[in-house]
Amino acid sequence: MKPNKPANAYAKARHSATALLKDTLHLADLQFQLFSVDAAEFWKRAKVGIVCGVGASVITLGSVILLMFSLSEFLESSFELSQEFAKAIVASITLLVGGGVLAVCFRQLTKAGSALKRSQTELQENLIWLRSVLSHDEEQ
């Protein structure tokens, strides 16, 4: 009778561990779904902030235009340049700076997006693999 007890105890422990892992996986899956719902809720609530940010950006861009005209006038009067040449210098500098910043922003957003996608894919693959392992263990 002693040889049956350890085997029976081992089977119960294995069954309990398998049930715990299944519950943990189910909880992780629910947590991922909750994160998706929370992210959607965040974007719904963030609309006012985004609109205010866009409005502030438009006002700031308007003042940048005035700053560019002022810089153009400064170049024209200080260095005795023609009005067209001074404006062309300011526009070229602004275009180069804006293009550089845009390129950096695009590169950073691409990296950030790929990291999120990689994490999501990895989590889904891990959950599928663990479920298949647990299902295979139960069948045996």
Order of alpha helices (4+ residues) and beta strands (2+ residues): alpha-alpha-alpha
